[in-house]
Amino acid sequence: MNIVITAERPDTPDALLLINALQAHLESFYPPESRHGFSVERLLQENVPFFVLRADGQPAGCGAIKLFGREYGELKRMFVRPQFRGAGFGKLIIDHLAAHARANGITLLRLETGIHQHAAIRLYEREGFCRIPPFPPYFVDPLSRCYEKKSLPAETDPPGRPTSNRLRSPPSNPLSPIK
């Protein structure tokens, strides 16, 4: 299977397909006040880096990372379509977002997710994210959980453990496909 992760605008047809599927999924579990995903318009307005993972040319998953200066990066719009789950694509997206954060001098990752996202929570915890109290703009919500992970700077990655930078060799042009 050919896996490619590309940076692209969240208003492209494939990105919209993924974002709309994620939104429909979340609407089935959470009231509006417990859904914190950025709209396509907000992703564009705030220039949030957005990535699409394709498997054999098919849009399989997506993720974005909102950078807060050099303090931390927040994972947003993480999603893998149901028919592509179980293939490790969620981990590839997290690794790619972490590499993007490291390339921008950020080693702390944060995220908010809903309590009904059991597979996502297992993935985050398996990848070393630890549960934390809500961070701004989030608030105590019985339907929400916040997590963070300290990522190793690129120059201190353990030998033999590929980072997304080495695994995917991102080109200097963020809109070029990653092979």
C-alpha positions, -999 to +999 in steps of 0.1 A: +000+000+000+013+034-010+010+059+019+015+096+013+010+125+037+006+160+022+001+194+035-029+210+019-056+235+024-085+222+044-110+234+018-098+209-009-123+182-018-104+154+000-099+175+031-136+185+031-146+148+028-125+139+059-135+170+079-172+165+072-170+128+081-153+137+114-179+164+121-208+140+115-192+114+137-186+139+166-222+153+163-236+118+170-218+118+204-214+154+217-236+185+221-222+217+204-206+231+236-185+199+238-172+200+202-141+220+199-129+212+163-119+242+142-141+249+112-125+250+078-128+288+078-110+290+111-083+266+100-077+289+070-080+322+089-055+311+115-032+294+089-033+261+108-011+235+091-034+208+078-024+174+064-041+146+045-030+110+046-038+090+014-036+053+010-032+042-026-045+076-036-076+075-014-081+101+014-078+079+045-071+104+074-062+139+084-048+160+111-038+196+118-016+213+143-021+248+158+012+262+169+011+285+200+043+304+195+071+282+207+052+270+237+032+240+223+014+226+193-022+215+196-034+185+175-067+193+158-090+176+134-074+141+139-094+116+120-090+083+102-120+070+081-135+038+095-125+016+065-088+026+071-086+021+108-063-005+123-036+001+098-015+024+119-025+056+101-034+075+133+001+069+146+016+081+112-005+113+114+006+119+150+042+113+141+039+137+111+024+164+133+050+159+159+078+162+133+061+194+120+061+208+156+098+199+161+107+215+128+092+247+143+111+244+176+082+230+195+085+199+217+053+199+237+021+186+221-014+190+235-048+179+225-085+177+236-107+148+227-141+135+237-146+106+261-164+085+235-133+084+213-121+052+228-098+041+200-083+076+198-077+077+236-060+043+234-038+056+206-028+088+224-020+070+256+000+043+237+019+071+220+029+086+254+003+113+259-006+119+295-040+132+308-038+168+321-063+193+334-081+214+307-058+241+292-071+273+277-095+276+260-109+244+273-129+240+305-139+212+328-164+192+308-175+156+317-174+148+279-139+160+273-103+150+281-071+168+276-036+153+270-001+164+265+032+148+254+067+161+256+083+152+222+120+148+218+138+174+199+149+161+165+186+162+174+181+140+204+159+113+188+172+079+200+193+061+174+174+034+155+141+050+162+130+069+131+112+102+135+086+113+110+113+135+095+135+105+088+106+081+082+088+103+057+116+127+046+094+158+044+105+181+016+113+217+022+082+227+003+053+219+028+029+215-001+049+188-019+039+152-014+057+132+012+068+098+000 
